[in-house]
Amino acid sequence: MNAAVDLERLSPGLQGVPETMLLTIWTRSAYSDGPHSLLNDPLLMALMQRIDYDFRGRFGPPTPVHAVRSRYADERIHAFLAREPEGSVVVLGEGLETQFWRVAHPRVQWYSVDLAESIGIRQRLLPAHERNHLIACSALDDQWLDQVAQQIRGPVFISAAGLLMYFTEAQVLALLEKITRRFGRGEAFFDTIPPWFSRKTLRGWKLSTGYTAPPMPFGMPLGRVPSFVKQVPGLRLLSCPTFAQPYPRYMRLFALLSHIGYLRRRFAPGLIHCAFDSGN
Ligand SMILES: C[S@@+](CC[C@H](N)C(=O)[O-])C[C@H]1O[C@@H](n2cnc3c(N)ncnc32)[C@H](O)[C@@H]1O
């Protein structure tokens, strides 16, 4: 058994958006074990045992949203790799996500792109694997595009879970355009928050008494997703459910509200799955 890692001492400066990777492992771990869990993730459960950090005190009680997002992305990636056995996966802002081990594909080349301080934590806390390539680089920097494009053959699945809301709309559009132009063919997954929630974070949203979430400038109503996606040449929307729709028993009230089109289109966060083929 590895010794517990005191994250406060390991990285005293972890704050802002990088700190949110601790929030997502905390909430996901509450739904990653046992017969009724959303995810089966023994590596995450072991990881939580090794981290000495007051998750509940910092972030408050867990909700299922991050486990829902991860399971939805796991299923999209599984289906992609079943159709495209030579496909690769790139995860932008991967933090301490253990998706590579949950998906457990025997051949996939998997690229984890995150800021240097977050990659450092990932390197320290998760096992190294010859097919999990770590790239310390902003998702907004072309360096990861150059590196991945040089190394892969075949189509690519790009996932950006819990990341794009921290950028501006113009940055997100430019990033999606670069991805479709550079990789030619593949799929993309990301999640959106609605504008009312974005505004709340810009005013300093307190998730718990001790924790204020970082500002999330990019909010988009689900009803606008189809026209947003159409702005990116070659990008095609496959699905955009609310967080409550894929596994309704975990979010019963929001699943019921999701049936009301007016509420869903204006007020709900969404899980966006697209395909792209730019003909390159
Ligand atoms: C909310 S966490 C999500 C982590 C992971 N996707 C998950 O679901 O557990 C946001 C992640 O985005 C990373 N991040 C923030 N800004 C970034 C940037 N410009 N480029 C790449 N990653 C970034 C943070 O370091 C952090 O790991």
The ligand as an SDF file (V2000), in Angstrom:
LIG
                    3D

 27 29  0  0  0  0  0  0  0  0999 V2000
  -12.8040   20.6860  -13.5940 C   0  0  0  0  0  0  0  0  0  0  0  0
  -11.1920   19.9920  -13.8240 S   0  0  0  0  0  0  0  0  0  0  0  0
  -11.6620   18.6290  -14.8380 C   0  0  0  0  0  0  0  0  0  0  0  0
  -10.6700   17.5070  -14.7560 C   0  0  0  0  0  0  0  0  0  0  0  0
  -11.1220   16.2500  -15.4840 C   0  0  0  0  0  0  0  0  0  0  0  0
  -11.5330   16.5160  -16.8480 N   0  0  0  0  0  0  0  0  0  0  0  0
  -12.2280   15.5870  -14.7090 C   0  0  0  0  0  0  0  0  0  0  0  0
  -13.3640   15.5650  -15.1940 O   0  0  0  0  0  0  0  0  0  0  0  0
  -11.9460   15.0920  -13.6200 O   0  0  0  0  0  0  0  0  0  0  0  0
  -10.4430   21.1380  -14.9780 C   0  0  0  0  0  0  0  0  0  0  0  0
   -9.0920   20.6970  -15.4880 C   0  0  0  0  0  0  0  0  0  0  0  0
   -8.7270   21.5880  -16.5470 O   0  0  0  0  0  0  0  0  0  0  0  0
   -7.3650   21.8670  -16.4330 C   0  0  0  0  0  0  0  0  0  0  0  0
   -7.0850   23.1340  -17.1410 N   0  0  0  0  0  0  0  0  0  0  0  0
   -7.3620   24.3920  -16.7710 C   0  0  0  0  0  0  0  0  0  0  0  0
   -6.9990   25.2750  -17.7140 N   0  0  0  0  0  0  0  0  0  0  0  0
   -6.4610   24.5350  -18.7120 C   0  0  0  0  0  0  0  0  0  0  0  0
   -5.9040   24.8560  -19.9730 C   0  0  0  0  0  0  0  0  0  0  0  0
   -5.8070   26.1130  -20.4090 N   0  0  0  0  0  0  0  0  0  0  0  0
   -5.4670   23.8390  -20.7480 N   0  0  0  0  0  0  0  0  0  0  0  0
   -5.5530   22.5560  -20.3360 C   0  0  0  0  0  0  0  0  0  0  0  0
   -6.0760   22.1980  -19.1520 N   0  0  0  0  0  0  0  0  0  0  0  0
   -6.5270   23.1740  -18.3500 C   0  0  0  0  0  0  0  0  0  0  0  0
   -7.1210   21.9210  -14.9340 C   0  0  0  0  0  0  0  0  0  0  0  0
   -5.7480   21.8150  -14.6330 O   0  0  0  0  0  0  0  0  0  0  0  0
   -7.9670   20.7370  -14.4680 C   0  0  0  0  0  0  0  0  0  0  0  0
   -7.2350   19.5480  -14.5180 O   0  0  0  0  0  0  0  0  0  0  0  0
  1  2  1  0
  2  3  1  0
  2 10  1  0
  3  4  1  0
  4  5  1  0
  5  6  1  0
  5  7  1  0
  7  8  2  0
  7  9  1  0
 10 11  1  0
 11 12  1  0
 11 26  1  0
 12 13  1  0
 13 14  1  0
 13 24  1  0
 14 15  1  0
 14 23  1  0
 15 16  2  0
 16 17  1  0
 17 18  1  0
 17 23  2  0
 18 19  1  0
 18 20  2  0
 20 21  1  0
 21 22  2  0
 22 23  1  0
 24 25  1  0
 24 26  1  0
 26 27  1  0
M  CHG  2   2   1   9  -1
M  END
$$$$
